[in-house]
Amino acid sequence: MFAAILVLLVLPYTDRSVIRGNTFKVLSKFFFWVFVFNFVLLGLIGQVHVEVPFVEVGQIATFIYFAYFVIIVPVISTIENVLFYINVNKTSK
């Protein structure tokens, strides 16, 4: 449980995006809402009894929670940076 809060401290180092804010970043918006859904799902899974379908769903949701900060955010920020630089180069010519 401590790692779920501690992983929030990694976010400033993993987000390598040039543009701050999610106003013009479609992929970041989508994965933010995936993260919100996953967060709510983890809260609901934590309320139920430890039974067969809920254990697997909880394990997958926990993996997605940590993968969001460590894997998804750096990959999405890199993709959006490439798209940003492609657009800047097209408009400057």
ABEGO torsion letter per residue (X at the ends): XAAAAAAAAAAAAABABABBEAAABAAAAAAAAAAAAAAAAAAAAAABBBBAAAAAAAAAAAAAAAAAAAAAAAAAAAAAAAAAAAAAAAAAX
